[in-house]
Amino acid sequence: LLSGQSFSLINCNIRSLSANFDKLSNMLSELYFPFSLIGLTEIKLKIDQPPISNTDLCGYQFLSQPSLSNAGGVAFYINNNLNFNIRPEFTTTADDFEALWIEVHNNSHSNLLCGIIYRHPSGDLERFIEYMSSTADRINRENKTCIIMGDFNIDLLKFESHSATDGFLNTLGSNFFQPYILQPTRITDHSATLIDNIFLNSIEHFTISGNIVHDLSDHLPNFLIFNKFSSLPCNVKIFKRDYSKFDQQALISEMQLVDWETTFVPND
């Protein structure tokens, strides 16, 4: 899995790239692993400010999407071995969030879409979920493997008690995206929340994922490594819903035939 056939990425809320660049460099040198992609949130680069200087990582190209405010902003460090292009139709800076998207080219298989997103804590959650829904739907139509990473400021541990969180997960899940980080990523003396995550829309690859304990910021970095260039062995059965022949009108007609009054009569 850790050969040249794998694709690896790390997702970090850095709480200011200029302030914590040295910590990022030290962490990467300690990990001693050549990640394909490094995603950063809350880089604190404003849209009318000059580019951040002295943040070059050897072997990587830097690409950023600034924020309208003094907080927020997202960036990628992209391995020089990758051939890619920006996806401007998905990339955006809004009042509530920033999103940066690239498409990594692959000569032997379909291309790989990668997005890094930061949602501001006080941002309009409903509007953000609408963006995620439309974006995930358009990506699903392209039938490409896709990674969505970032700090969404949505605590996935509360999906059973918070309807908007459940809606966020259902929005991504309906387009085959599953979260690969399952433990809290921001831990304080009084709370533990799972607000940073990595989503992948494919279950046909071997994967390794988790959090990294490091003092980069008050968020734990998380990572995903998966075998991008070859699928699971043919003897492994994969069960998933097939919507290729879905007939919405047929479903509605069938539901209308159900006698719902008797279906929901409580038992004595």
N, C-alpha and C positions, 0 to 999 in steps of 0.2 A: 504493500500500500504506500510506502514512503519512497517509492521509486520515482523516476521522471514521469510516470504515467499518472501521478496524482495531482490534484489541485488543492491548494491549501490557503486558508485565509484566517486572519485574526481581526477581531472587532474590538475597538477600544474607545471608551469615552475618556478623552485626554484632558478635559477642563483647561484648555488653552495650550495650543501647540507650541507657541513661542516660550511659554513658561515651563513646559514639561517635555520639551524635545529631548533633552539630555537623558531624562528618565526613560523615554521611549527607546532611545538608542541603546541604553544599558540593558533594558529588558530584552531587546531583540538579540543582543550579543550574548546574554546569559542563556537564552533559549537555544541559540545556535541552530536555528532552523530556517531555511530559505523560503519564507512564505511567498506564495504566488501573488497575494494581494493583502494589503494592510488597509483596513477601513477605520477612519477616525471620525468621531462625533464631538461636538462642542469644541471645535478648534478655536472659536472666538475670533473669527475673521469677518469683519463687517464689509458690506458690499462696496462702500466708498473709501475703504482704507487701502493703502498700498499692500502688495503681496507680502506674506511673511518671509523674512530673509533668514539665512543660515539654518535652513531646515532640510538640507540635502541628505538623502540616505543613499549610500553607495549601492548601485545596482538597481535603483528604483526611479521611476518617473513620478513626479508629484502632480496631482490634479485636485482642484478644490471647487466647492460651491459655497460662496460666502452667505452671510446672514443679513437681514435688514436691521438687526439689532446688535448690541454689543455682545450678546451671548449667541450660542448656536454655531452653525456652519459645519460642513462636512468635507471630508477629503479622502482620497485614495493615494496610497503609494503602490504603484503598479510595477511588478517585476519587469525589467528590461527585456526579458525573454518572451514576453507576451506581445502579441499584435492585437490592437484593440481600436475601437472608435467610440466616441461619446454618443449616447442616445438622447438627443436634445428634447424629443417629444415627451420623455419621462422626467428629465432633469428640470428642477424648479427651485426657486426661492419664494416662499410665501410668508405671510405674517406668522403662521403657526408652525411651519416646518421647512426644512431644506432637504432636497433629495438630489443625489448625483448618480447617474447611470452610465455604465459602459457595456459594450459588447465585446467579449474576448473571442477572437477568431480561432477556429480549429479546423485544420485541413482534412482531418480524417473522420470527424464526426460533426454534429451540429454545433453552432456557436453557443457560447455561454453568456447569459445576461447576468450582470452584477449591479446591485443597487446599495448605496449607503444612505441612511435616512436618520435625521434627528428631528423629533417632535418636541416643541417647547412645552414645558409642564403646564402652562396656563393656556395653551392653544386650544382652539375649537376642536374637540375630539370627533364630533360628528362630521365636520368638513374633512378632517384628516382621513377618517374611515372611508368617506366617499372617494377621496383621491386613491387610496389603497385599493378599493374595489374596482375602479375603472382601470387602474394600471395593471392589476393582477389579471383582470379579464383580457386586456389587450395582449399581455404577455402570454397568457394561456393559448390565445389564438395563433401565436407564432410557433407553438409547439417546440419550445427550446428549454433546455435546462436553465434554471434561474436561481440565483441566490439573492435574498434580501436580508441585509444586516443593519444594525444600528441601535440607537437608544430611542425607543418609542415612548418612553414615560407612560407606559401602560403596564401595570403589574399583572403578569399572567397568572400569578398565584391566586388572584381574586376572580378568576373567570366564573366561578360558581355563584358568587355573590354580587358581581358588578355586571350589569347587562351590557354596557358598552364594551367591556373587555371581552365578554363572550361573543359579542358581535364582531369585534376585531378578529378574533380567532376563527370564527365561522366564515368571515369574508375571505381570509387567506386559505382556510381549509377547503372551501368550495372550489378553489382553483388549484388544489393539490399541494399547497404549501404547508409544511409541518415544521414546528419549532424544534431546534436541536440543542437548545440550552434549557435545562430543566431545573436548575438550582439558582438561588438568589445571586444577583450580580451586584447589588448595592446593599451593603450591610453596615448598620450603625449600632449605637448602643441600645436603641429602642425600636429598630425596625430591620426587616430583611425583605427586599423586593426584587422581583425578577422583571426588570424593565429594559435590559439590553438583551438582544437575541439575534439568532441567525436562522433564517428560514430557507428551506430547500424544497423545490417542487418535484423531486424525484426520489423514489425508494428503491431504485434499481442499481445502487452502488454501495460498496463497502464504505462505511464512514467511521471517523473518530471525532468526538467533539467534547467540549467541556469548558470549565473556567480555569483561569490561571491566577494563582495567588501572587499578587505583586502590588507594590505601593505606587503604581503609576498615577493613580488618582483615587477618588473615593468609590470608583466603580471597578469591578473585576473584569479584566479583559477576557474574552471568550474566543474559541477557535473552532474551526471545522476543517477536516481533511477528508477528501473523498476521492475515490478512484474514478476520475472523470472519463477516461478513455476506454474503459471496458466495463461491461455490465456484469451482473451476477451470473454464475454458471447456469447453464440451461436447465439443470435438474432442480433448481430452486424455484418453487412456485410463488408467484406474486399475485395477490388478490387485490383488486381495485375496481371501482365503479367505472363503467364504460358509458359515457354520455354521447358518443359519436352518433347514435341513432335516437337520441332523446326527442320525443314528441310532446311538447308542452300541452297542446290542445287535447291530446289523448289522455294525459294525466288529469287534466281538469275535468274532462268528461267522466272519467272513472271515479274521481272523487265526488262528483255530483250524484252518482248513483248510490252512494253509501247513505244508509239511514242513520244519521249522526245522533238523533234523539235517543234511539235505543242503544247505540254504541256507548254513550256516556251516562246511561242510567246507573246510579250507584247501586252496589250490591247491598242486599238487606242484611 
